[in-house]
Amino acid sequence: MNSHLPRPVVLTACTLLFCLAASFSLRAADPPPAADFKSELPRVQPVEPAAALATFQVQPGFKIEQVAAEPLVTDPVAMSFDAAGRLFVCEMVDYSEDSEANLGRIRLLTDADGDGRFDKSSVYAETLSWPTAVIAYDGGIFVGAAPDIWYFKDTDGDGVANIKQKIFSGFGRSNVQGLINSFAWGLDNRIHGATSSAGGVIRRVEESQTGDAKDAASKGVSLSGRDFAFDPKTLDLQPTSGGAQHGMSFDNWGRKFVCSNSDHIQQVMFEDRYVARNPFLAAPSSRLSIAADGPQAEVYRISPVEPWRIVRTRLRVSGQASGPIEGGGRASGYFTGATGVTLYRGNAWPAATTDDKQATGAAEIAIIGDVGSNLIHRKLVVPHGVELVATRIDKESEFVASRDIWFRPAQYANAPDGSLFVADMYREVIEHPHSLPPEIKQHLDLTSGRDRGRIYRIVPDGFKQPKFPNLAEASAADLVATLTNTNGWRRDAAARLLFERQDKSAVAALQKLVTEAALPEGRMHALYALAGLKSLSPDVLLVGLADKHPQVRKHAVRLSEGAAKDTAAIRDRWFSLANEETDAEVRYQLLFSLGEVTGEARDTALAALAKRGADDRWMRLALLSSLADGVDRVLGQLVADEAFRQTDGGQAVLTALAAQAGASGREADIARVLASVESLSTAEAGLAGQLIRGLGEGAARRGGSLAKLLATDSTGKSAKILDQLIAEAGKTAADTKRKPAARAAAISVLALGPADAALATIKPLVDNRQPQEVQSAALASLARLNDRGVAAVILEAWPTLSPRLRAQATEGLFARTDRLQALLDAVEAGTFKPADIELARAQQLQTHADAKIRDRAKKLLAGVKLGRRQDVVAAHRDVLDLKGDAQRGKEHFKKVCAACHRLEGVGQEIGANLATFKNRGAETILTNVLDPNREVNPQYVNYTLITDDGRTITGLIDAETANSVTLKRAEGATDTVLRANIDELVASGLSIMPEGLEQQLNKQALADLLAYLMSVP
């Protein structure tokens, strides 16, 4: 499988107003001469360290203290304390364009007098390129400096590393703001890191006897869309769920959080290893946005907006400069540079409060910075089932904000003293250089501040510096006792040291801690410490499984996965919990962990948990992950429960199991689905149909067909039910008296039957006299059929299709190679205009892997040229002079735009919400609508996926997991393909937004649409 992104392959678009969210603001057709903005771009002077504290506004009850500043430290972007309380700091001096200069350093800071402020500094390691991650381990540090992870150690005590070893290599460097970051010690005694957006195939590097680096693993580990963790002793590296931008953190219970520039706090919902073990599972994205106020929430800066940002926004809104117009055309006031999400785990702050009410004991505080707005944001994180919800704590203000635009809080660290440390890169400009128009960039100095940097700590009023014990010199007994400390950093440090030393003298004390520790976090840490010492016995696990705190039970379940295979007492305890457990997170973990054992009792436990969590999508996912084997048995138990199968949740579970059976292709799984269908009464024909549909959808996922699966049904009942299902669907689809939604749903069923029969039934439904929803469903079903007649039906209907439907029809034409030949035949015959083929698709044909198609396309489509949309824009300038009717425009929005946008409660949330777009101005919106493909926001790039059976699918990447990729298109349509069935996956570099809206909306209609968009509050 070739699932990397090696070359651009241009694609079609599939929705009409997507450019409003998906495209960069476009350059005007005839831009004015370049202006000199020097007078508007004065340089902003820094605030000296001694005066910096006066620039801050901090919430009542807290204060910010400066613990280090230049020249002790410069450009800090990551920090890690060692066991002695020394602070290692990544200095990214070479940000943002000097990657080849190797100016990056690791600074070692020491607090000699114990007052909490650093007074000594040394350069521990240097000549690094873009260092962005660091963590202390075994007297040294691991450092992330893409493409590599290094290990440095000072063995002679001079504060300078004399051991330098490259450990891993292969991390991407394509985006200076998307580099490897956020090293953290995990409960599982591994070092975790965030891969960010660059990905890569990571290989272990070993040192030969001559000292030359060589590859130790030729295959490597692909981290596309995922994070990683490695054992610091064995250096075994494995992918983990995640894949956000800059910032990764664990809370006190090991729950993982990540963030990206415009999605400031996300919860990682499952571990990659669980979905990876089931090759038939099509899993959603592991990341869930949990901010109650939305991913790109409001922020309240108190600093003046940078002059260059004001000018750039004005140029983008006017169309004179390219780039995304965020926040409805405002230069600030929303998350655009979210970074460093960190769960506060110290013991110095008072308990979290919100709305003057004491927070629940389960609540935690999340800290996120916005480097572009010079502030630190705070949220209260509270469980809601297995999901968490993060709510703003500080009403219309921020936890910490500075009036100094040089304040750039890039990362945070829980500290040994219980406070929270802040790494302030302190730069005049912090922005991706490619996002700065040349006419602005020439007046800026992107290196300004590389000789400056500050580190702060946030403490409560009245904070008194505690004495910090040197854990590096602590005995094993002292380390065990530290696992019960209320300071999360100290617990982690003690756990790490116990793992480093592998001192078995700690085992007895740890076993006692599991039973007697008053702090539940201490009991949990003791279990993991014993696991790290390879001394976690079944008896101790049973104690953990019976703990009074649900989080301890949850982790005991996870830790007992290996022992459960051989220990009946543990399995029995699991099975009891499956029926008795009241906590959602424990049941969620059980659903995952039960996949590690087999047997009838295991199946019964899974069925019991499925019944208790059928309405929760994450519970259903966990169930499916554990059924790489056993779908037939669990399905049999669940379908036998009449009360369960009559609930909506029960039917959702049964349908998902049937789909997995179809994806597996195993006879036993398929036979169980068919037997279940046969067992249902006539009154449950609806459920029978759902099971058969699920079976068919699963078969399609792996490139199979429902007809082949049903051929194994000796009784023929399932085939008869399918025939009945298709017959009823055909009647409903053709019934013009039925609602379009019901007809569309029926049309999707038709593709499950024989292709020739389906084609005959669907053909009349593409007619332009049908409701557009019916036409759309017909085109979608046609695309799924593997029949040579599909192309002829689409081409015959083409002249009557709207632009929105033409985009969908194009998707169907490009789905299979034989249809492309038919398309080119039509072009050659003059029945299909070359101009009707979008530029993206024309380029796809001209670079097609099939030489016959490629050569024909080059000849027939040579006239499809870039830039023709400029003429369309110019011809529609007069739309801006027309008086629009907002009410009529609202109807146009529902008809044309709602497939991908949601506004005032109407439409699909595939693109961004349009409520604030009025601030862009009508002229810019019109240009975006008519000419969407000049420059594209990477967040909305279209992808082409080619399956191993020759199908071609396009869309946005909606989810990427260990064994599947999901593409999403207009109307919320998705295709999930197992990685095992992917032959190629490539990015186009172009927007999903199609051209040709003016063919569906005349000038007055466009004016009405603009009036509506401009009228929305």
N, C-alpha and C positions, 0 to 999 in steps of 0.2 A: 504494500500500500504506500502511496506517495501522498502523505497528508500534510506536507509542509507547504510553505507559500513561496515558491521559488521565482515565479515570474508573473507579470500581469496578464490576465485573461479577461477581456472586457465582456460585460454582461448586459442583459436587458434590465430595465427597471420595471417596477410592478405596482406603483401607486402614483397618485396624481399630484397631491400637494406635499409630497414628502420633502421636497426641497426646503420647505419652510423650517424643517428641523434638521434634515439630513445634509443639505448642501451648505458649503461655505457661502457667505455673501459673495455675490458675483461682481466682477469688474464691469463697469458700465460699458455699453457698446462703443461709445466714443468718449473715453475719459479725457478730462481736461489736462492740460500740460502739468507735469509734475511741479508741485509747489515746494517752496523752501519753508519748513516749519520750525526753523531754528528759534525764532522769536517766541514760539509757543512751547518750547521744550527746554526750559532752564534746568540746569543741573541742580539736584537737591543735595544739600550738604549733610554729612553724617552728624550724629549726636555723639559726643565723646562719652566713654564709659562712665565717668564720674557723674554725668548729668542724665544718663539714660533712664534711671529709675523714676525720674520726675515725669517721664513721658507716658507712664502706664496708668491705666484705670483698671482696678481689680475689684471684684465683687466683695461686699462687706464680709468681714470675718477672715479674709485671706490677705496675704501680702506676697510680693515677688521680691526675691533677693538675688543679687548678682554674685555668683560664686567663681567666675573666671571671665576674663576679657583679654583682648589683644594687649600685649604681645604673647601672653601665655598660651592663647589658642586663637586660631583663625579658621573661618569657614566650617564650623562643625555641622555635620549632617547625620551623625550616628554616634551612640555612646554605649559603653558597657563597663560596669564596675567589676573589678576582680574581688577575690575573697578577702583581700586586705583593705578594700575600700578605695583603691586607686582607680582612676577613671581613664579608660582608653577612648580616644575620640578620633573618628574619621574626619580628616580635613580635606574637603573637596575643593582645593585651591584652583584646580583646572576647569571648574564649571565656568562657562558652559561650552566653549568652543576650542579649548586647548587640550583635547584628549591625547594628542600625540606628544605633548610636552612632558608628561609624567611628573606633574607637580604635586600630586596627591601625597598625603602623609598620614601617619598614625601618630597622634600625640598622646603622651602619658602625663596625666596630671596627678599631683600628690598634695594632700592636705597634711602638712607636717605637724601643725599644732592642734589639730582636732577641732577647729572652730567651725567646720562646715564649708570653708572657703579654701580654694586651692592656692598654693603659694609657690609651687615648684612645677616645672614643665620640662619635658625632654622629647625629642623626636625619636619615637620608638622604631618607626620604619618609614621609608620614603621612596621616591621615584615610582609611585603608583599612579595609574591612570584611573580617574573617577572612582575612588574608594567610597562605598556607600553603605557598608554593613560591617559590624564588628561584634564579637562576643568573646569573653574571657573563658579560657579552658586550660586546665592542667599547667598553670604557671605561665601560659602564653595566650595567644589570641588567634582565632580564625577571622579572616578579613575577606569581605567580598569586594572585588574590584574587577568588574566584568572585562573580559570574558572568564575571569578566574576566581577561584577561592584559594586563599593562601593560609599557611599557618606560620606565625612568627613567635619566637621565644627568646627571652634574654636569660642566658644561663650564667653570666658573670656579674650581674647586679649593677650594671652601669646605666640602666634605663634605656638601653638601645638593644634591639633584637639582634642576636648573632646567628640565629637559626631562621632560615627563610626557605619554605618548602611550598611548591605549588601542589595543591591537592586535587582540585577539579578544574576543568576548563570546558568552554562551549557556550557560556551564557551570552545572550545577545547584547549588542551595544548600539542598536539603531536609533534609540531615543534617549537623550541625556536625562529626560525626566521619567524614564521607564526602565530603570536599571535594577538589578538584584538588590534587595534591601531587607531590613528588619530581622536580623538574626535573633532568635529567642530560644531559651532552654525550655523544652517541653516536659510535661509530666512523664512522658514515655522514655525519658533519658536520651533524647535525641535533640540535635540542634535543628531548629526549623528556620526556614527562610522564605521570603517572598520573591518569586521569579520576576514579577511585574510583567510588562507588556512585550518584552523582547523575546522571551522564550529561549529555545535553543535545544540542542542535543548535547547532553552533559556527559563527559567521559572522565574517568579517574586517571590521574597522572601519577606515575611512580618515578622514583629516582633510580637510575641504573648505577652500577658500580663506578662508572666514570662521571656520574653526576649529570648526564644528559637526560632531559625529560623525554619520556616515551609514553605512548598510549598503552594503558593496561586493559582497556576494554574497547574493542573495535565497534561494538554495537552502540553503546551509550544509552542514556535514558532521555526520552523526549519529554520536555516540560511545556509543550504548547498548551497554554490556557490553564496551567496548574502550577502549584508551588512545590516545595520539596522539603525533605528532612534527611539527615544522615546521622549514623552512629559515629561519634567522634573517636571511638576506639577501632572499630573495624572499617570505618569509612564507607560503609554500605549506604548508598544514596537511593532514595525511593521518592516517587512523585506523591504529592499530597494535594488535597482540594484547595482551591483558592484562585490565584491568578489575577488579583487586582493590581493597583498601580504602586503606590508608595505608602506603606503602613500596614503592619500586621501585628496582632497582639492576642494574648490569651488572658482570660479572666481568671479568677481564683479557682474556678472549677474546670479549667482547661477548654472552655468554649472559645472558638477562634473567631476573630474579627479582622476585616480588611477594609481598605478604602481606596477610592480613585478620585481624581481631580474633582469631578462633578457628581460623585456618588459617595458621600462622606462617611457613611458607616454601613457595613454589610456584615451579615452573620454567615459563616460557613456552616452549612446544614448537615453535611455528612463527610465521612472520610473516603478518600479516593479508593482505598484498598477494598472497601466493601462493594462498590459498584464494579470494580475491575475484575472481581472473581466470577462475575456472571456475564458471559459474553453475549447473552441474549437480552440484556437489560438496556433499554434506551432511557437513560437518566436525564433529568433536567439539569440546569446549571446548579452548582453547589452553593453559589452566592445568592443571598437574599437581602435586598435593601430593607433596612428595618427602621429608618428614621420616620417618625410619625409625621414630620413636616416635609417629607419628600427628599429624594436624593440630593438635589441641588437647592437646598434650603436657603432661606434668607439668612444673611449675617449682618451684623451691625458694627461696621468699622467706625473708628473715631479719627482715623488719620485722613488727611486730604488725599483724594484720588491722584495718582501719579499723572503728571501732564501728558506723558506719552500714551497712557492708557485712554485718556480722554480723546486725544487726537486720533488714535487708532480706531476707537469705537465710532467716532464721527465718520471716518473714511469708510469703514465697513458698512455702516448704515446707509451712506450715500452711494455705495457701490464703487468707490474709488480705490478700495483696497480689498483684498481677499481675506478670508478667515471667518470663523464662526461668530455669529452675533448672538451672544448669550444674554440671558436676563432681560429679553425683550428690548435690547438696544441700550441698556444701562451699562455704564462703565464699571459698576461695582454693585455690591449689595446682595451677593449670592455666592455660594461655594463655586469657585473655579479652580482653586489650588488647594483642595483638601489634602492633608498629608498627616502621616504619623499616628493614625488612630491607636490609642493606648488606653487600656483599662487600668484605672488607678487601683493599686493593690497595697498601698502603704497603710500605716496605722497612725499617721500624724494628723490627718484631717478629721473633722467631725463627721458624723453620719450624714449621708446625702439627704437633702430636703428639696421639695418642690412645692410651689404654691403654699409655702409656710406649713406644710404638713410633713410629718416624719415619714420618710420612705420606708417601704417594707424591708425586712431583713434580707430578702432575696435580691434587692436592687443593687446595682453597681453603677459606678460613674465612668463614662467614656469621655476621653479628651481627644479632640481633633483640632489641628491648626488649619488656618487658611493663610498660606504664605503670601498670597497676593493682596490680602486685606489686613495684614499685620495684627492678627488676633488669634486667640485660643478659645475654642468653643467647647461647651460642656453639655453632656446629655445624661439622663437617668435611664438605665437599661433594666427593664423589668420583664420577667418571663411571661409568656402568653401561650401556654401549651409548650410545644417543643420550639416554637418560634419565640424570638425576643422582640420587644418594642423599645425603641430609643426615643425619648421625649426631651425636648429642650428644657433646661432647668432655669436659665436666666432670661426673663421676659424682656424682649425687645432690647437686649444688651448682651454682652459677651462676658465670659468668665474673666478673661484678661484681654485687654486691647491697648494698643500703643498709638500715640499720635505721630510716631516716627515711622515713615514709610520704609526705612531700612530694616525694621524688625521683621525677621523671616523665621518663624518657628517651624523648623523642618522635621524635628523628631523629639521624642520624649523618652524618659527612663524613670521607672520606679527606683527609688534610691535606698541605700542602706539605712538612712536616718528616718525613713517613712515619708519623706517629701516626694515631690515630682520634679524631676530635672527637665529643663527645656534647652534644646540645642538651637540657638539663634544664629543662622548662617550670616546674618547681617550684611546684606548686599543692597546696593542702590537699585539694581534691577534684577528681578528673578523671573525669568520668562524664557520659554523655548525660543532660541534665536530665529528659527524658521517662521515663527508666528509674528515677527516684527517686520512691517513693510520697510523696504530699503530707505524710503524717504524719511522714515522715523529712526531707523537703526543707525543711520550715519551720524545722528546727533547724540547717541547714547554710548556709554562705555560699559560693556558687559563684564569687564574685569573689575569694575569699581567696587572695592570692598574686599578683594581677595587678601588684603593684609589686615582684615578685621574679623571679629567674631566674638560672640558672648555665650555664656552658659548661665542660666538662671535656675533657681528652684522656687517652687510655690509652696508656701507653708501657711498654717493658720496663724491668726493673731495670737501672741503670747507663746509662740513656739520656742522651746528650749532645746538646744542642741544635745541629743543623747550621746552617750559614750558608745562608740562602735567597737564591738569585739573583733579582733583580727581572726576571722574564721579560717584563714589559711593555717593558723597555728592551733586551731581548736582540736580537741580530742574527738574520737568517734562518739563518745557519750555526749559531749557537748553538741555535736552536730545533730544527733538524734533529738536532743532536747529542743534544738532550734527549729525543728520541723513543726513545733507547736506555737511558734512565734506568730503574733498577729500581723507582722510585716511580711507581705508576700515575697519581697525580694530576698529576705533572709531565709525563708523556707526554700526558695528555689536554689539559693547559693549552697545551703546545707545539703540539699538533695544532689546537686551537681558534685560536690566534694565527696560525698559518700560513694557516688558512682565512680569518680576518678580513682579513688583510693582502693576500692574493692576490698575493704577491710571487713572480714566476716565477723570480727568481734562485735560489730554493731547489730548483728542479727537478733540476738535475744532481746535487746532493748527495743528494737523496732517491732518485734512481735508483741511485746507488752504495750507499745504505743497504739497499735491497731485496736486493742481492747480498751485501754484506759485513758487515752488522750481526751481532754475536755473539748478541744477545738476540733470540729469535724474535718477541717482542712488538714490538720495534723494527722488524723487517722488515714485520710486518703493518701497523703504524701508517704506515710510509712508503708503502705501497700506497694506503692511504686518504687520506693527505695529497696524494699525486699526483692522486687522483681529485677531491679538493676543489679543486685548482688546474687541473682539466680538462687534465691532462698525463699521464694514465696510458695509456701506449702499449701496443699488443699485445705488443711485445717484452718489456716489463717484466712484463706479466701472465704471459707464458710462463715467466719466471723464477720468479714466485710460484707458478705451477701445478706447478713442479718442485721446490719447496722441500722440505727434509728434514723439516720439522715439519708434522704434519697440520693444525694449526690455521691455519697460514699458507696451506697449500693450500686449505683450506676457504674462507677469505676471498678468496683469489684467484679461486676459482670464482664466488663471489657477485659480486665486482667485475667479472668478465669477461662478465657477462650481456649487456651492451650490445655489446661488441666481438665477441662470438661470432657475432652475426647477420651480420657482414660479414667476419670473418676466419677463413678455413678452418683455419689453424694452431691457433687456439684451440679450435675445434670438435673438431678431430682429437685435441687433448690431452684434452679432456673425454671423448671416446669411449674413449681409451686408459685413462683413470682408471676409467671404468665397468667395465672388465674387470680392472684391476690393483689398484685401491685397496683397502687393507686396513683403513683406519680407518672406523669406522661413521659418524662425524660428517661426514666428507668425502663419503661415499656418500649420506648423507641430503641434504646440500646439493646434490649433483649431481642427485638426483631432482627437487628443486624447480627448480633452474636450467635444466635441460634443457627445461622447459616454455616457455622464452623463445626457442627455436629450433624449426625444423621440418625435415622431411626423413626419408628412409628410414634414414640412419645414426643420426639422433636416436632414432627408434623402436627400432632395434636396441639402442642404449645403454640406453634405458629398460627394455627387456625383460631385458637382462643384469643390471641393477641389481635389478629385481624378483625375479629368480631368487635373488639373493644376500641379499635382505632380506624374503622372503615371510612369514616367521614374525613379523615386527615390525610392529605396527599403525601405528606412525608412518611406517615406510618405505612401507607401503601407502597411507597418506594422501598422502605426498609424491608418489608415483606418480600417483595420481588427480588431484592438483592440476595436474599438468603435461599432462593429457590432456583439456583442453577440446576439443581436436581430436586425432584419432589413436587413439581407443579401438579402432577396428576393426582397425587395423594391428598395434598392440601385442598385442591379444588374439589375433590370428591367429598371431603368432610364438610366444606363450606356449603356446597350446593345442596347437601342433604338437610341443611337447616332451613326449614321453610320460612321462619320468621326473619332470618338474616337475609335470605335472597330476595325478600320482598321490600327491603329498604333501599333507598337510593345509594347509600354507602356500600351496602352489600353487593348491589349490582355493579357498582364501579369496581369493586375488588374482583369480582368474578370475571368481568370483562377484561380487566388487566391481566389476570391469570391466563385467560384464553389467548390473549395476544402473545403472551410470553410462550405459551405452548406452540403457537403457530411459528414464532420466531425460532424456536429450538429445532423444529422439524422432527422431533423424536416421536416414534410411534406410540409409546406409552402415554405421553402428554396429549397427543392429538386424540387418541382413543378415549381418554378420560373426558375431554371436552365433548366429543361426540356422544359418549354415554350419558353425560350430563344433559345434553340436549334431548336425548331420547327419554330421559326420566321425567322431563317436565310435562305438565298437563297442557291441554289446549289453552287453558286460561292464562298460561304463562308464556304464550307465544312471543310476547315482546322480549322477555329475557332470553328465550331460545335464539331469537334473532340477534340479540346483542352478543351472545357467545359466539355465534357463527361469524358475525362481523369482526369481533375481536380476533378470532382465529385467522380470518383472512387478512386483517391488517398486520398481524404478526408475520404471516407468511410473506406478505409484500415487503416487510422490513428487511427480510433476508433474500429478497429476489425470487421468492417462490410464488406459488399460486394456490388459491383456495380450492380450485377444482382438483388438483392433485391430492390435497389433504383429504377431501371428502371421498376420494376414490377408495379410501381404506375403510369406509363405513359399510359393513356387510349388510346392514339392515336397510340402508338407503334412506333412513328417516331424516338424517341431517340434510341430505341432498334435496329431499322433498321440501323440507323447511326452507332451505335456501331458495328453491324454485318458487315457493309460496311468497317468500320475502321479496324476491325480485319481481314477481308478478304484481304484488301489492304496491311495490315501489314504482313500478312502471305506470300503474293506474294513477297513483298519487301524483307522479311527476307530470303526467299529461293532463291532469284535471285542472283546468283554468279557474275553477271555482274555489280551489284550495288556496290557502295563503302561500305567497312565494317562499317563505321560510320552510314550510312543510314540504313543498315541492323540491326545494333545494336539498333538504335532508334526504329525501327519497332518491334523488338523482345520485347521491354519493354511494347508495347501496348498489346501484346498477352495475358499477365497475367490478363488483365481486363475482358476477356471473361470467359466462362465456363472452369473449371479446366481440365476436361478430354480432351476437344478439344485442349486447349492450350498445354497440355502435348504431345499430338500426333504431333502437329506442331513443337514444340520446340525440341523434342527428337533428330531428325537428325542433329540439329544445334550444338550439343555438340561434334560431331565427330571431331577428331583431324585433319581431312583434311580441316576443316573450318578455316578461319583466327582467330587468337586468340581473337580479339576484338568481333567477333561474338560468339565464344565459351563463353567468359566472360559474354556477355549480356544474353545468353541462361541460364547459370547457375544462374545468378541473378534473372531471371524471374521464373525459377524453384523453387528457394527458397521461392518465394512469394505465390506459389500455395498451396492450402490446399487439396492435393490429395495423397493418399497412394502410388500411382505409382511413385512419385518423387524419392524416395530412390532407387528404382530399376534402373531408368535411370542413376542416378549419379554413382551408384556402377558399372554398366556395363561399363560406360565410364572411370572410375577411372584409369585403367592401362595405358591409353593413354594420360592422362592429365599431363601438365607440373606442376612443383612445384607451380608456381604462380596461376594456375587454380585449383590445388588441395586445396590450401588455401581457395579459394572461394567455391569450392565444399564442403569442410568441413563445411563452414558456412551454406550451404544449408542442409547438413545432420543433423546438430545440431539444426536446427531451430525448429524442432518439435519432440516430444517424440517418435511417431510411427516410425520415420526414424532411431532413435537410435537402436530400436529393430532390424530393418532390417540390420543395420550396424553390430551389434553383431552376428546376424544370419550368415552374410557373414564371419566374423572372425571365428566363430565356424565351418563353412563349409570349411574353408581353402581357400576361394576365395578372402579374403582380409587380407593382412599381418598386424599383430599387430604393426610391426615396422613402418607402414605407418601412424599410429596415433601419432601425436605429443604428447610430454610429457604433455603439458598443457591440451589437450583434454582428454588424458588418465586419468589424475587426475580428470577432470570434470566428466567423466563417473563413476569413482570409488567413487565419493562423491555425486552422483546424488540423488535428493529427492525421486525418484521412486525406491523403494527397489528392484524390479525385475531387473532393469537396473544396479543398484549399485552392486548387488550380482553377476550378470553375468560378469560385467566388472572386478571386483576384481579377478575372476577366469580366465577370458580369456586374460586379459591385464597385468597379474602379471609380465611379462617379459619386459614391457616398463620401462626402467630404466633411471635415470638421469646420465648424463655424457658421453653418447655415442658420443656426438658431439666432445669430445676431440680427439677421434680416427680420426674423419674426418679432424680436423685441422692438426693433426700430419701427416696424409696421404697426405696433400696438401702443406706441407712446400716447396716442390720443385717448386711450382708455382713461388716462388720468384726468382728462378734461370733462369726462362724462359724469353726470350726477348718478350715483348709485343708490339702490334701494336695499337697505340692510336686511329687511325681512325676506325679500326675494333671495338675497345673498345667502341667508341662512339655509334656505331650501337647496340652493346650489351646493352648499357645503355638505349637507346630508347626502346628496346624490353623488357628489364627485370626490369629496375629501375624507368622508367619515370612514373609508376603508382603512385608513392608517392613522387618523388623528382623532382625538377626543376633545370636544369643546362644548362647554355648557351641558355636560352630561350625555352628549351624543358622539358615537363613533368608537373606533378601536384605538387603544393606546400602544401603537407600534412606533409612531413618531412622537415627538415631544408635544406637550400641551401647547396650544396656540394662543392661550389667553393673553399673553403679554406681547404678542407680535406687533401690535399697533405702534409700538415705540420704534420699530424699524423704519416706518414710513411707507406710504403706499407705493412709491416708485420702486423701492428696493424689493418689496414683496412681489410686485408684478414681474420684475426682472427674474427673481428666483423661480417664480412659477413657470415662466416661459423658457428659461434657459438654465436648466438644473445641473448640467454635467460639465461645467468648466473646472470647478474645483470642488472636492468632496471632503467632508468631515470623516476621518477614519472610523469614527464610531458607527457610521452608517454605510460603510463600503459593502458592496454586493460581492458575493462569492459564488463560484461555480464548483459544484461537487459532481464527480462522475463515478458512478457505481461500477462494480465489477461485471455487471450484466449489461452495461452500455447505456444506462439511463443518465440523463443530465438534469441536475436540479440547481436552482439558483435561489439566493436570498441572503438576508443578514444572518450571521452566526448568533443564534439565540442562546445556545448552550453547547459546551464542549466538556466532555467527561472522559474517563479512562477508556470507555469502549463505545462511545457514540457521539455524533455531532448532530445538532438540530439547526436547521435553516428556517427562517421565518419570512413570510411575504405578506402582501396586502390581504385584507379581510381576516387577519390573524391566522392565515393558513400556514401550517408547519409541516416539515418533513424531517423525521428523525432517522438517521442511517447509522447502522452499526459500523464501527471502524473496520471490522473484518470485511465489510462489503464496499469499502471506499477504495477506488482506484486512484483518484486524484482529487485534491481540494486546493483551489487557488483563488486568490483575491483579484478583483478587477481594477481596483483603484478608482472606480466610478461609483456614483451615487445610485441608490435603489430607485430614485425618482425618475420617471420617464419623461420624455418630451411629448408635445402634442396636445396640451390641455386646450389650446385655442381651437382645436378641431371639435371639442365638445362644448365649449362655452364661447359664445360670440362676445363681441366687445362689450355690449351692454351687460351681459351676464358676468363678465370679468369685473366690470365696474361695480356690480351689485355685490359680488363676492368680496372685493376689497372693502366695500362699505361695511359689510358685516364684520370682517376681521378687525377693522379699525374701530368698530363700535363696542366690541366686547370689553368689559371692564378689566 
